[in-house]
């Protein structure tokens, strides 16, 4: 069909776009003919290209559009046609193509003059060239767990491989077990979601459709629920509006906020009231009469104090929150054998290469110790990794991840351990939203289906009656950057204070507003990120230093990252057993825990 100049002008009129050069219409016709585009398609391409850059409609800018957008799309189309013509390829053949392309690039580099200060090898003709097109010999599933078989970069990290202190225990909690760190290969182990499946996040959902009114409703509901718990626990008779002028001491309920876009401090605190008592109004807070306090944005609190003018609340007493009860399983303790659990958090690759050496070492640990459950928290393909950001693959990130997943599942098959896969918002191939749905791109085989569990982030699991809660989001780092405190505040260190906040606020992510790194769907957050119970064990991985702490009866573990930069990191292992006690005093089911270097 011939290109209509009039149609192009009509399409431009729709967007109220005027061109400065008289040659612009002719250039549009030329681009349509060369790139086989319709009139509306070429105008849409221009609008998408120019809007983000605020470009005027000139022939020069149309040439720029052709160079940066249209030509690249033509190359992609040609590649797709070639792939269709060649038929489907398996993963190993695609990897061979990557290796061939890499060798060809190195061959060309060897005949060019290296830049000043470059670390490239001296100019030389490659000796004894070997063809990369020879098909690989079939290997056993365990031997297939080689980084070169699925990683775009097959160069091992020298610093990681030369590390010392492998297997060193860096911190311990509870009874020292000595040589008892071995599981029972997942025999008689029952791993299930603590909440009913219809109330748990088990599949993808639509996000980016939030309304401000819906967010307001969710926050108000959270304030009212925690407020009711505080009211019952501390026997408070009634709440007063935060803006009500009062000469005498009154009790108010609200959420901590900041009066500016900066970091929270003692002079910038505001209290945002609930809808029932305060109609959502807010008031600045004076903390000068409080000796001990620890606060963060989004924290629901009850305060006692005065508000003589109705414009500033002078706090004299603070009620911070109460935790949920612990999980009471219906299982008999005689039916629940002792369980060994391993927890490891990504990245599983060092920063100088994209090989999965650390993950391979972890698979060896799993096969050696045969834990009953192994919890693997993302990121598996870290969006922050330099090579992930820059590398252009001939296969998708999802395909690399699926191959990695296959190697883990098949590689740990001799151990019999249950594998729990938890996504991360840093996983480049997965939905970047919190709460995050479970991985859905891989279907395990029949023999692995019973022991492989894909779950959401965050989540609470029951392992033979023991509640294990976790989130892969770096909650400690996010809250540590916003929390303020004065005095002892009932906790000996910053980690303990933050963990106490998480448990008493009954949420896997109580910070509001959230960190800029995190995209939260607040309606899903209210449905899936609130704690159903206080976990017996809480796994909270972070970039910050590893630890094991008993907070309000909950054993909180930061296993660290499996890799730290270019060196090896740490993972955690712990023993749990559900005990039925006739006394009122609760005994923690976590018998012992350790953080170990990979």
C-alpha positions in Angstrom: 0.0 0.0 0.0 1.4 3.5 -0.9 2.1 5.8 2.0 -0.3 8.7 2.3 1.2 12.0 3.2 -2.2 13.3 4.2 -2.6 10.5 6.6 0.7 11.3 8.3 -0.3 14.9 8.7 -3.7 13.9 10.2 -1.9 11.6 12.7 0.4 14.4 13.7 -2.6 16.7 14.2 -4.1 14.2 16.7 -1.1 14.8 18.9 -1.1 18.5 18.2 2.5 18.3 16.7 3.8 20.8 14.2 6.9 20.3 12.2 9.5 23.0 11.6 11.1 21.7 8.3 9.2 21.5 5.1 11.1 18.3 4.3 9.7 16.5 7.4 6.6 14.9 5.6 8.9 13.5 2.8 11.2 12.1 5.5 8.2 10.4 7.2 7.2 8.8 3.8 10.8 7.6 3.3 11.0 6.0 6.7 7.7 4.3 6.2 8.9 2.8 2.9 12.3 1.7 4.2 11.1 0.2 7.4 7.7 -1.1 6.2 5.6 0.9 8.7 2.1 2.3 8.5 1.4 6.0 8.9 0.1 5.7 12.4 3.0 3.4 13.4 5.7 5.8 12.3 4.0 8.7 14.2 3.6 6.5 17.3 7.3 5.7 17.1 8.2 9.4 16.9 5.9 10.3 19.8 7.4 7.6 22.0 11.0 8.7 21.0 10.5 12.4 21.3 8.3 12.7 24.4 11.0 11.5 26.8 13.6 13.7 25.2 11.4 16.8 24.4 12.7 16.9 20.8 11.3 19.1 18.1 10.1 17.6 14.8 13.0 18.1 12.4 14.6 16.1 9.7 17.7 15.8 11.9 15.8 14.3 14.8 14.0 11.9 12.5 17.4 10.7 11.4 18.2 10.2 15.1 15.0 8.2 15.5 16.0 5.9 12.6 19.5 5.4 13.9 18.6 4.7 17.5 15.3 2.9 17.2 14.2 1.8 13.8 17.5 0.2 12.6 17.8 -1.8 15.9 14.2 -3.1 15.5 15.1 -4.3 12.0 18.1 -6.3 13.4 15.9 -7.9 16.0 13.3 -9.0 13.4 16.1 -10.5 11.3 17.4 -12.5 14.3 13.9 -13.8 15.1 13.5 -14.9 11.5 16.8 -16.8 11.7 15.8 -18.5 14.9 12.5 -19.6 13.4 14.3 -20.9 10.4 16.8 -22.8 12.4 14.1 -24.3 14.7 14.1 -24.5 18.5 17.5 -24.9 20.2 18.2 -26.6 23.5 20.1 -24.8 26.2 23.5 -26.4 25.6 23.4 -25.5 21.9 22.6 -21.9 22.8 25.4 -21.8 25.3 27.8 -23.1 22.5 26.7 -20.1 20.3 27.5 -17.8 23.2 31.0 -19.3 23.5 31.6 -19.1 19.8 30.6 -15.5 19.7 32.9 -14.8 22.7 35.8 -16.5 20.9 35.2 -14.5 17.7 35.3 -11.3 19.7 38.5 -12.3 21.4 40.0 -13.2 18.1 39.2 -9.7 16.7 40.6 -8.1 19.9 43.9 -9.9 19.4 44.6 -8.0 16.1 43.7 -4.6 17.5 46.0 -2.2 19.4 45.0 -2.2 23.1 44.1 1.0 24.8 46.7 2.7 27.1 46.6 1.0 30.5 44.6 -2.0 29.1 45.0 -5.3 30.8 44.5 -7.3 27.5 47.0 -9.9 26.4 49.9 -9.1 23.9 49.2 -9.2 20.2 49.4 -12.7 18.9 47.8 -15.1 16.6 45.8 -17.7 18.6 47.6 -21.0 18.7 45.9 -24.4 18.5 42.4 -23.1 18.0 39.7 -25.6 19.1 36.2 -25.7 17.7 33.5 -24.8 20.2 30.8 -26.4 18.0 31.6 -30.0 19.2 28.6 -31.2 21.1 29.0 -31.8 24.8 29.2 -35.3 26.1 26.2 -36.3 28.2 26.9 -36.0 32.0 25.1 -37.0 35.1 22.8 -34.4 36.6 25.3 -33.7 39.5 28.2 -33.1 37.1 26.0 -30.8 35.0 26.0 -28.4 38.0 28.9 -26.5 36.4 28.8 -22.7 36.1 30.1 -22.9 32.6 27.1 -24.9 31.5 24.5 -22.2 32.2 26.4 -19.0 33.0 27.1 -16.3 30.4 30.5 -15.8 32.1 32.4 -19.0 32.7 35.5 -17.4 34.4 35.7 -18.5 38.1 36.4 -15.8 40.7 40.0 -16.2 41.8 39.4 -14.3 45.1 36.5 -16.6 46.0 38.4 -19.8 45.2 41.4 -18.8 47.3 39.4 -17.9 50.4 40.3 -19.2 53.8 38.3 -20.3 56.8 35.8 -22.4 54.8 33.2 -23.9 57.1 34.2 -21.8 60.1 31.4 -21.2 62.6 31.2 -17.4 63.2 28.3 -17.2 65.7 26.4 -19.7 67.8 23.1 -19.8 69.7 21.7 -22.3 72.2 23.2 -25.7 73.0 26.4 -26.6 71.1 25.6 -29.7 69.1 29.1 -30.6 68.0 28.9 -33.4 65.4 25.1 -33.6 65.4 24.7 -31.1 62.5 23.1 -33.5 60.1 19.5 -34.0 59.1 17.4 -37.0 58.2 17.0 -36.3 54.5 13.6 -34.8 54.9 12.0 -38.1 56.2 8.8 -37.5 58.1 9.1 -33.8 57.4 5.9 -31.8 56.7 6.4 -28.4 55.1 3.2 -26.3 54.6 1.9 -22.8 54.5 0.8 -21.6 58.0 -2.2 -19.8 56.6 -4.9 -21.5 54.4 -3.9 -21.6 50.8 -6.9 -19.4 49.7 -5.5 -16.7 52.1 -1.9 -17.0 50.9 -0.2 -15.4 48.0 0.3 -18.4 45.6 0.2 -16.8 42.1 0.8 -13.5 40.3 -1.5 -10.6 40.7 -2.2 -7.3 39.0 -0.2 -4.4 40.5 0.4 -0.7 39.6 -3.4 0.0 39.9 -3.4 1.5 43.4 -5.7 4.3 44.3 -4.8 6.8 47.1 -8.2 6.1 48.8 -7.4 2.4 48.9 -3.9 3.0 50.4 -5.6 5.3 53.0 -8.1 2.6 53.9 -5.4 0.0 54.3 -3.3 2.3 56.6 -6.4 3.2 58.7 -7.3 -0.4 59.1 -3.8 -1.2 60.3 -3.8 1.6 62.8 -7.2 0.6 64.2 -6.3 -3.1 64.5 -3.0 -2.5 66.4 -4.7 0.3 68.4 -7.3 -2.2 69.5 -4.6 -4.6 70.6 -2.8 -1.9 72.6 -6.1 -0.8 74.1 -6.8 -4.3 75.4 -3.3 -5.0 76.5 -2.7 -1.8 78.5 -6.4 -1.5 79.7 -6.9 1.9 78.1 -10.4 3.2 78.5 -10.8 5.6 75.5 -8.8 7.4 72.9 -9.0 11.1 72.2 -8.5 13.0 68.9 -4.9 14.0 68.3 -6.0 17.6 67.5 -8.4 18.0 70.5 -7.2 20.9 72.8 -6.7 19.4 76.3 -5.1 20.9 79.4 -5.2 17.5 81.2 -3.5 14.3 80.1 -5.2 12.4 77.3 -4.4 9.2 75.4 -4.2 9.3 71.6 -3.7 6.7 68.9 -1.8 7.3 65.6 1.0 6.5 63.2 4.4 8.1 63.4 5.2 10.3 60.4 7.8 12.9 59.3 6.8 16.6 58.6 9.2 16.8 55.6 10.9 14.6 52.9 14.0 14.3 55.0 15.1 11.7 57.6 13.0 11.4 60.7 14.4 13.3 63.8 13.2 14.3 67.2 12.0 17.7 65.9 10.2 16.5 62.7 7.8 13.9 64.2 4.1 14.1 63.6 1.3 11.8 64.7 -1.2 10.9 62.1 -4.5 10.0 63.8 -6.9 7.2 62.9 -10.3 7.8 61.2 -12.5 6.8 64.1 -11.2 9.1 66.8 -9.1 11.7 64.9 -10.8 11.7 61.4 -7.3 11.2 59.9 -5.9 14.5 61.3 -2.3 15.0 62.3 -0.4 17.0 64.9 3.3 17.7 65.6 4.8 15.9 68.6 7.1 17.2 71.3 9.3 14.5 72.8 11.2 16.6 75.3 9.4 14.9 78.3 10.2 11.4 77.1 13.4 9.9 78.4 13.3 6.7 76.5 11.8 6.2 73.0 12.5 4.5 69.7 10.5 5.4 66.7 10.3 5.0 62.9 8.0 6.2 60.1 4.9 4.0 59.9 5.0 2.8 63.5 1.6 2.6 65.2 1.8 3.9 68.8 -0.4 5.1 71.7 0.8 8.3 73.5 -0.2 10.0 76.7 0.3 13.7 77.0 -1.2 17.2 76.7 -2.2 19.3 73.8 -3.0 22.7 75.2 -3.6 24.6 72.0 -4.6 21.7 69.7 -1.5 22.4 67.5 1.2 20.4 69.3 1.0 17.2 71.4 3.5 17.0 74.3 4.1 13.3 74.9 4.8 12.1 78.4 4.3 8.3 77.9 4.6 6.0 75.0 3.1 2.5 74.3 4.9 0.9 71.4 3.1 -2.3 70.6 2.5 -5.9 71.6 3.4 -9.1 69.6 1.0 -11.7 68.4 0.8 -15.0 70.2 3.0 -17.9 69.1 1.8 -20.7 66.8 0.0 -23.5 68.6 0.2 -26.5 66.4 -2.3 -29.4 66.7 0.5 -31.9 66.0 1.6 -34.0 68.9 5.3 -33.5 69.9 5.9 -37.2 69.7 5.0 -37.1 66.0 7.3 -34.2 65.3 10.9 -35.3 65.1 13.9 -32.9 65.3 14.5 -31.0 62.1 17.7 -29.5 60.7 17.1 -26.5 58.5 19.6 -24.6 56.4 18.9 -21.0 55.3 21.0 -19.2 52.6 20.4 -15.8 50.9 21.6 -14.6 47.6 23.5 -13.2 45.7 24.9 -16.6 44.9 27.5 -15.2 42.6 30.5 -13.0 43.3 30.6 -9.4 42.0 33.5 -10.0 39.6 31.9 -12.9 37.7 28.5 -14.5 37.1 29.5 -18.1 37.8 27.6 -19.8 40.5 30.6 -21.2 42.5 29.2 -20.3 45.9 25.8 -22.0 45.0 27.7 -25.1 43.9 29.5 -25.2 47.2 26.2 -24.9 49.0 24.8 -27.9 47.0 27.8 -29.9 48.2 27.0 -28.8 51.8 23.4 -29.9 51.4 24.4 -33.3 50.0 26.9 -33.7 52.8 24.7 -32.7 55.8 21.3 -33.9 54.4 19.2 -31.2 56.1 15.5 -31.8 56.3 14.7 -28.4 54.8 16.8 -25.9 52.8 15.5 -22.4 52.5 17.0 -20.5 49.6 16.2 -16.8 49.4 16.9 -14.6 46.4 18.2 -12.9 44.5 19.2 -15.7 42.2 19.9 -13.4 39.2 20.8 -10.1 41.0 19.6 -7.0 39.1 22.4 -5.1 40.8 25.2 -7.3 39.4 27.3 -5.3 37.0 27.4 -8.1 34.4 23.7 -8.5 34.6 23.2 -4.8 34.0 25.5 -4.7 31.0 25.5 -8.1 29.4 23.3 -8.7 26.3 22.4 -12.3 26.2 21.1 -14.4 23.2 18.9 -16.1 25.8 16.6 -14.5 28.3 17.3 -14.0 32.0 14.4 -16.4 32.7 16.1 -19.2 30.7 19.3 -18.7 32.7 17.4 -18.9 35.9 15.5 -22.0 34.9 18.7 -23.8 34.1 20.2 -22.7 37.4 17.1 -24.0 39.2 17.2 -27.3 37.4 20.9 -27.7 38.5 20.0 -27.0 42.2 17.0 -29.4 42.2 18.7 -32.2 40.4 22.0 -31.6 42.2 20.4 -32.0 45.6 18.3 -35.0 44.7 20.7 -37.4 46.6 20.1 -35.4 49.8 16.3 -35.8 49.8 16.0 -32.4 51.4 12.9 -30.2 51.0 13.8 -27.1 49.0 12.0 -23.8 49.6 12.6 -21.1 47.0 11.8 -17.5 48.0 12.0 -14.7 45.4 13.6 -11.3 45.9 12.7 -7.9 44.4 16.3 -7.9 43.1 15.6 -10.9 40.9 15.9 -9.4 37.4 13.6 -12.0 35.8 10.7 -11.7 38.4 7.9 -9.3 39.3 9.5 -6.3 41.1 6.6 -5.8 43.5 6.2 -6.4 47.3 4.6 -8.7 48.4 6.1 -10.8 45.7 4.4 -13.9 44.2 6.3 -17.2 44.0 8.3 -18.3 41.0 6.1 -19.8 38.4 8.5 -20.4 35.4 9.6 -23.8 36.4 7.7 -27.1 36.9 9.6 -29.7 38.8 9.5 -33.4 37.8 7.2 -35.9 39.6 10.0 -37.3 41.7 10.9 -33.8 42.9 7.5 -32.2 43.2 6.9 -33.3 46.8 10.1 -31.8 48.1 10.3 -28.5 46.0 8.2 -25.6 47.3 7.9 -22.2 45.5 6.5 -19.6 48.0 5.9 -15.9 48.1 7.9 -13.2 49.8 7.2 -12.7 52.7 5.8 -16.0 54.0 5.3 -18.0 57.2 5.8 -21.8 57.0 5.0 -24.6 59.4 7.8 -27.2 59.5 6.5 -30.1 61.6 4.6 -27.6 63.8 7.3 -25.0 64.1 6.5 -21.6 62.6 9.3 -20.2 60.4 8.8 -16.7 59.0 11.0 -14.9 56.5 11.4 -12.2 54.0 14.2 -11.7 51.4 13.8 -7.9 51.6 16.6 -6.1 53.5 14.2 -4.9 56.1 17.0 -4.3 58.7 18.8 -2.0 56.4 15.7 0.0 55.4 14.5 0.4 58.9 18.0 1.1 60.3 18.2 4.1 58.0 15.0 5.6 59.4 14.8 4.6 63.1 15.6 7.1 65.9 16.0 6.4 69.6 16.9 8.0 72.9 17.9 6.3 76.1 18.0 2.5 76.5 14.5 2.0 75.0 14.4 -1.5 76.4 16.8 -3.0 73.9 20.6 -3.4 74.1 21.5 -2.7 70.5 20.0 -1.3 67.2 19.3 -4.7 65.7 17.3 -5.8 68.7 15.3 -2.6 68.7 14.4 -3.0 65.0 13.5 -6.7 65.4 11.3 -5.8 68.4 9.6 -3.2 66.2 8.9 -5.8 63.5 7.4 -8.3 65.9 5.3 -5.8 67.9 4.0 -4.1 64.7 3.0 -7.5 63.4 4.2 -6.9 59.9 7.0 -8.2 57.7 7.4 -4.6 56.4 6.1 -2.0 58.8 8.0 1.0 57.4 5.8 3.7 55.8 6.6 5.2 53.4 8.7 2.4 52.1 12.3 2.6 50.9 12.7 4.0 47.4 14.2 0.5 46.4 10.8 -1.2 47.1 7.6 -1.0 45.2 4.7 -1.9 47.5 1.2 -2.8 46.6 -0.5 -1.8 49.9 -3.7 -3.7 49.4 -1.7 -6.9 48.8 0.6 -5.9 51.7 -2.4 -5.8 54.1 -3.6 -9.3 52.8 -0.2 -11.1 52.6 2.5 -9.3 54.5 1.0 -9.1 58.0 2.2 -11.7 60.4 -0.4 -14.4 61.2 1.5 -15.3 64.4 4.8 -14.5 66.0 7.2 -16.9 64.3 9.2 -19.3 66.4 12.1 -18.6 64.1 12.4 -15.4 62.0 14.9 -15.4 59.1 15.7 -11.8 58.1 18.7 -11.6 55.7 20.5 -8.4 55.3 23.7 -6.7 54.0 24.4 -5.9 57.6 26.4 -8.2 59.9 25.1 -11.7 60.6 23.6 -12.5 64.0 21.3 -14.8 66.0 19.2 -13.1 68.7 16.3 -14.1 70.9 13.8 -11.3 70.7 10.6 -11.7 72.8 10.9 -15.5 72.5 11.4 -15.4 68.8 14.8 -16.6 67.5 15.8 -14.1 64.8 18.6 -15.0 62.4 20.4 -12.9 59.8 22.3 -15.6 57.8 24.2 -12.9 55.8 24.7 -13.2 52.1 26.2 -16.3 50.5 28.6 -14.0 48.7 29.9 -10.6 49.8 31.4 -8.7 46.9 34.3 -10.9 45.5 34.6 -13.2 48.5 32.5 -15.9 50.1 29.8 -15.1 52.7 27.8 -17.1 55.2 24.7 -19.2 55.6 22.7 -20.4 58.7 21.8 -23.8 60.0 19.5 -24.5 63.0 17.8 -27.4 64.8 14.1 -27.2 65.8 11.7 -29.5 67.6 8.2 -28.8 68.7 7.7 -29.4 72.4 4.4 -29.6 74.2 4.7 -28.2 77.7 2.1 -28.3 80.5 3.5 -25.2 82.2 2.6 -21.7 81.2 6.3 -20.9 80.5 7.0 -21.4 76.8 10.1 -23.2 75.6 11.5 -22.1 72.3 11.5 -24.9 69.7 14.8 -23.6 68.3 17.3 -25.9 70.1 20.5 -24.6 68.5 21.6 -22.3 65.6 24.8 -21.3 63.9 26.0 -19.0 61.2 28.7 -20.7 59.0 31.1 -19.5 56.4 30.6 -21.1 52.9 
